């Protein structure tokens, strides 16, 4: 009698091994255990669920940030509109006051009998005063004549004294005068410094030497950057490195260049009057308001509106030349 069909074949062995594995798995599961393959499957499933959860959380966080930014932009727009309306109303009221004052002045200066009478009274008072002062004028005239006769002798004596005075002494006096005229200003406690194309160049190089020069002089550095939400995160990461090295002190971001929420408004809010920046618009607004700006820009001609410097290092060098160092840094 031959063997049963299918016995001893590869397919038969595989089915038998599968049945054994199934029986072993059921036995383990009945005892509350998990087989190695089931543990691997559980780990993969947990990993996928964690990845999906993180992705959902990131998407939710991004939606919240976008909504928050939109609300902030709307609030800023409302505040700017209210501010512009207030400014327009103030200007209109001031113009009306000026017009009223001008009309009043014109009415007072209008030709007529009362004004002519007042002018006649002034003329009579002037003639009377001149008549009373005539003796004093004659005496003064005699004194002036005497002084004029003595003037040549005094001039000659002054010339001789000047010739006798040593040239070195005169040079010292002129140098002292120049020094007084070029008196340096005291260093400020804080300066605001832009990030892109000021601290960080277009090739990614960070001008740490200029920042170190400011810190050595006792000046605290406030990084004030105009950029969007995504780029602000990149700047924050690079800023943290400079903060660890002790080259900067704090950082702020503005979402507009100029205007109500621009750099000038932020600086005025914190009482900082010095700015290093590469933006012509920002420098123009800040300079018009009285802030001291060092413009990082292209070379300008002799009739340029503002001085410019090729990089932050040159601007800082000029800044330190214009100011007296702190006592504890001398």
C-alpha positions as CSV (number, residue, x, y, z in Angstrom):
1,X,0.0,0.0,0.0
2,X,1.5,3.4,-1.0
3,X,1.8,6.5,1.1
4,X,-1.1,8.9,1.4
5,X,-1.2,11.6,-1.3
6,X,0.6,14.8,-0.3
7,X,2.5,13.2,2.6
8,X,6.2,13.9,2.8
9,X,6.0,16.8,0.3
10,X,7.2,20.4,1.0
11,X,3.7,21.7,1.1
12,X,2.7,19.1,3.7
13,X,5.7,20.1,5.9
14,X,4.8,23.8,5.7
15,X,1.2,23.2,6.6
16,X,2.3,21.1,9.5
17,X,4.8,23.7,10.8
18,X,2.1,26.4,10.5
19,X,-0.4,24.3,12.5
20,X,2.3,23.9,15.2
21,X,3.0,27.6,15.3
22,X,-0.7,28.4,15.5
23,X,-1.1,25.9,18.4
24,X,1.9,27.4,20.2
25,X,0.6,31.0,19.7
26,X,-2.8,30.0,21.0
27,X,-1.2,28.4,24.0
28,X,1.0,31.5,24.7
29,X,-2.0,33.8,24.3
30,X,-4.1,31.8,26.6
31,X,-1.4,32.3,29.3
32,X,-1.3,36.1,28.6
33,X,2.0,36.0,26.7
34,X,2.8,37.4,23.3
35,X,5.0,35.6,20.7
36,X,8.1,37.4,19.3
37,X,6.3,38.0,16.0
38,X,3.3,39.5,17.8
39,X,5.6,41.7,19.9
40,X,7.3,43.0,16.7
41,X,3.9,43.7,15.1
42,X,2.7,45.5,18.3
43,X,5.9,47.6,18.3
44,X,5.4,48.6,14.6
45,X,1.8,49.4,15.2
46,X,2.7,51.6,18.3
47,X,5.4,53.3,16.2
48,X,3.0,54.1,13.4
49,X,0.4,55.4,15.9
50,X,2.9,57.6,17.6
51,X,4.1,59.0,14.3
52,X,0.5,59.7,13.2
53,X,-0.2,61.4,16.6
54,X,2.8,63.7,16.3
55,X,1.9,64.6,12.8
56,X,-1.6,65.5,13.9
57,X,-0.2,67.6,16.8
58,X,2.2,69.5,14.5
59,X,-0.6,70.2,12.0
60,X,-2.9,71.4,14.8
61,X,-0.1,73.6,16.2
62,X,0.6,75.1,12.8
63,X,-3.1,75.9,12.3
64,X,-3.2,77.6,15.7
65,X,-0.1,79.7,14.9
66,X,-1.5,80.7,11.5
67,X,-4.8,81.7,13.2
68,X,-3.0,83.6,15.9
69,X,-0.8,85.4,13.4
70,X,-4.0,86.3,11.3
71,X,-5.6,87.7,14.5
72,X,-2.5,89.7,15.3
73,X,-2.4,91.1,11.8
74,X,-6.1,92.1,12.0
75,X,-5.5,93.7,15.4
76,X,-2.5,95.6,14.1
77,X,-4.5,96.8,11.1
78,X,-7.3,98.1,13.4
79,X,-4.8,99.9,15.7
80,X,-3.0,101.4,12.7
81,X,-6.4,102.6,11.3
82,X,-7.3,104.1,14.6
83,X,-3.9,105.7,15.0
84,X,-4.1,107.2,11.5
85,X,-7.6,108.5,12.2
86,X,-6.4,110.1,15.4
87,X,-3.4,111.7,13.7
88,X,-5.6,113.1,10.9
89,X,-8.0,114.5,13.5
90,X,-5.2,116.1,15.5
91,X,-3.6,117.7,12.3
92,X,-7.0,119.0,11.2
93,X,-7.7,120.6,14.7
94,X,-4.2,122.2,14.7
95,X,-4.7,123.6,11.2
96,X,-8.0,125.1,12.2
97,X,-6.4,126.7,15.3
98,X,-3.6,128.1,13.0
99,X,-6.2,129.5,10.6
100,X,-8.1,131.2,13.5
101,X,-4.9,132.7,14.9
102,X,-3.9,134.0,11.5
103,X,-7.3,135.5,10.8
104,X,-7.2,137.2,14.2
105,X,-3.8,138.6,13.6
106,X,-4.9,139.9,10.2
107,X,-7.9,141.5,11.7
108,X,-5.8,143.3,14.3
109,X,-3.3,144.5,11.7
110,X,-6.1,145.8,9.3
111,X,-5.7,149.5,8.3
112,X,-8.0,151.9,10.1
113,X,-8.2,155.0,12.3
114,X,-7.4,153.2,15.6
115,X,-4.2,151.7,14.2
116,X,-3.1,155.0,12.7
117,X,-3.8,156.7,16.0
118,X,-1.6,154.2,17.8
119,X,1.2,154.7,15.2
120,X,1.0,158.5,15.8
121,X,1.3,158.0,19.5
122,X,4.4,155.8,19.0
123,X,6.0,158.4,16.7
124,X,5.5,161.1,19.3
125,X,7.0,158.9,22.1
126,X,10.0,158.1,19.9
127,X,10.7,161.8,19.1
128,X,10.5,162.7,22.8
129,X,12.8,159.9,23.8
130,X,15.3,161.0,21.1
131,X,15.3,164.5,22.4
132,X,16.0,163.4,25.9
133,X,18.8,161.2,24.9
134,X,20.6,163.8,22.8
135,X,23.2,164.9,25.5
136,X,24.1,161.3,26.2
137,X,24.6,160.7,22.5
138,X,26.9,163.7,22.2
139,X,29.0,162.5,25.2
140,X,29.1,159.0,23.7
141,X,30.2,160.4,20.3
142,X,33.2,162.2,22.0
143,X,34.2,158.9,23.7
144,X,34.0,157.0,20.4
145,X,36.2,159.6,18.7
146,X,38.8,159.3,21.5
147,X,38.8,155.5,21.1
148,X,39.2,155.8,17.4
149,X,42.3,158.0,17.8
150,X,43.8,155.5,20.2
151,X,43.0,152.5,18.0
152,X,46.2,152.5,15.8
153,X,48.5,152.4,18.8
154,X,46.5,149.4,20.3
155,X,46.5,147.5,17.0
156,X,50.3,148.0,16.7
157,X,50.8,146.8,20.3
158,X,48.6,143.7,19.7
159,X,50.6,142.8,16.5
160,X,53.9,143.0,18.5
161,X,52.5,140.8,21.2
162,X,51.3,138.2,18.6
163,X,54.8,138.2,17.0
164,X,56.4,137.7,20.4
165,X,54.1,134.8,21.3
166,X,55.8,131.4,20.7
167,X,54.4,129.4,17.7
168,X,54.3,126.2,19.8
169,X,52.0,127.8,22.3
170,X,49.6,129.0,19.5
171,X,49.6,125.5,18.0
172,X,48.8,124.0,21.4
173,X,45.9,126.4,21.8
174,X,44.5,125.5,18.3
175,X,44.9,121.8,19.0
176,X,43.0,122.3,22.3
177,X,40.3,124.2,20.5
178,X,39.9,121.4,17.9
179,X,39.7,118.9,20.7
180,X,36.9,120.8,22.5
181,X,35.0,121.0,19.2
182,X,35.3,117.3,18.6
183,X,34.1,116.3,22.1
184,X,32.9,112.7,22.1
185,X,29.5,111.6,23.3
186,X,29.0,109.1,26.1
187,X,28.5,105.5,25.1
188,X,24.8,104.3,25.3
189,X,23.9,101.3,27.4
190,X,22.0,99.5,24.6
191,X,22.2,99.4,20.8
192,X,19.8,97.6,18.4
193,X,21.4,95.5,15.6
194,X,19.6,94.0,12.6
195,X,20.3,90.4,11.8
196,X,20.2,89.7,8.0
197,X,23.0,91.4,6.0
198,X,24.1,93.1,9.2
199,X,25.1,90.4,11.7
200,X,24.7,87.5,9.2
201,X,26.0,88.2,5.7
202,X,24.4,86.7,2.6
203,X,27.0,83.9,2.6
204,X,26.1,82.8,6.2
205,X,29.1,84.4,7.9
206,X,28.4,85.9,11.3
207,X,30.3,89.1,12.2
208,X,31.3,88.0,15.7
209,X,34.2,90.4,15.8
210,X,32.0,93.5,15.6
211,X,29.7,92.1,18.3
212,X,32.7,91.3,20.5
213,X,34.0,94.9,20.1
214,X,30.7,96.2,21.3
215,X,30.7,93.9,24.3
216,X,34.3,94.8,25.2
217,X,33.3,98.5,25.2
218,X,30.5,97.7,27.7
219,X,27.6,98.1,25.2
220,X,24.7,95.6,25.4
221,X,23.5,94.2,22.1
222,X,19.7,93.9,21.3
223,X,19.1,91.9,18.1
224,X,16.1,93.5,16.4
225,X,15.1,91.5,13.3
226,X,12.3,92.1,10.7
227,X,11.3,88.7,9.3
228,X,8.4,86.2,9.0
229,X,7.4,83.5,11.4
230,X,9.3,80.6,9.7
231,X,12.6,82.6,9.3
232,X,12.4,83.9,12.9
233,X,12.8,80.3,14.0
234,X,16.1,80.0,12.0
235,X,17.3,83.3,13.4
236,X,16.5,82.2,16.9
237,X,18.6,79.0,16.6
238,X,21.6,81.0,15.3
239,X,21.1,83.7,18.0
240,X,21.2,81.0,20.7
241,X,24.7,80.2,19.7
242,X,25.8,83.8,19.9
243,X,24.0,84.1,23.3
244,X,26.0,81.1,24.6
245,X,29.2,82.9,23.5
246,X,28.2,86.0,25.4
247,X,28.1,88.3,22.3
248,X,24.4,89.3,22.4
249,X,21.9,90.0,25.2
250,X,18.4,89.7,23.9
251,X,16.4,89.4,20.7
252,X,13.0,90.7,19.4
253,X,11.2,90.4,16.1
254,X,9.0,92.9,14.2
255,X,6.5,91.8,11.5
256,X,6.7,95.2,9.7
257,X,9.6,97.4,8.7
258,X,8.1,100.8,9.5
259,X,5.0,102.3,10.9
260,X,3.0,101.5,14.0
261,X,4.6,98.1,14.7
262,X,7.9,98.7,12.9
263,X,11.4,98.9,14.3
264,X,11.2,102.6,15.3
265,X,8.0,102.0,17.3
266,X,9.7,99.0,19.0
267,X,12.8,101.0,19.8
268,X,10.9,103.9,21.3
269,X,8.8,101.5,23.4
270,X,12.0,100.3,25.0
271,X,14.0,103.6,25.0
272,X,16.8,102.6,22.7
273,X,18.1,105.4,20.4
274,X,20.9,103.6,18.4
275,X,20.4,101.3,15.4
276,X,22.7,99.3,13.0
277,X,20.6,98.3,10.0
278,X,20.9,97.7,6.2
279,X,17.3,98.8,5.3
280,X,17.2,102.3,3.8
281,X,13.5,102.7,4.7
282,X,14.1,101.9,8.3
283,X,17.1,104.1,8.6
284,X,15.2,107.0,7.0
285,X,12.2,106.7,9.4
286,X,14.4,106.3,12.5
287,X,16.7,109.2,11.5
288,X,13.8,111.5,10.8
289,X,12.5,110.8,14.4
290,X,15.9,111.6,16.0
291,X,17.4,108.1,16.4
292,X,21.1,107.6,15.6
293,X,21.5,105.1,12.7
294,X,24.5,103.5,11.2
295,X,23.5,102.4,7.7
296,X,25.1,99.2,6.4
297,X,24.7,100.0,2.7
298,X,26.5,100.7,-0.7
299,X,29.0,103.5,-0.9
300,X,27.4,107.0,-1.2
301,X,28.6,110.2,-2.9
302,X,29.6,113.4,-1.2
303,X,26.0,114.7,-1.3
304,X,24.4,111.6,0.1
305,X,21.6,111.9,2.6
306,X,23.1,109.4,5.1
307,X,26.6,108.0,5.7
308,X,27.0,104.3,4.8
309,X,29.3,101.6,5.9
310,X,30.3,98.4,4.0
311,X,29.7,96.1,6.9
312,X,28.9,95.9,10.6
313,X,32.6,95.9,11.6
314,X,33.2,99.3,9.9
315,X,30.0,100.8,11.4
316,X,31.0,99.6,14.9
317,X,34.5,101.1,14.5
318,X,33.0,104.5,13.6
319,X,30.5,104.2,16.5
320,X,33.3,103.6,19.0
321,X,35.3,106.5,17.6
322,X,32.3,108.9,18.1
323,X,31.8,107.9,21.7
324,X,33.7,108.0,25.0
325,X,34.4,104.5,26.5
326,X,32.9,103.6,29.8
327,X,35.1,104.2,32.8
328,X,35.2,100.6,33.8
329,X,36.4,99.7,30.2
330,X,39.3,102.2,30.0
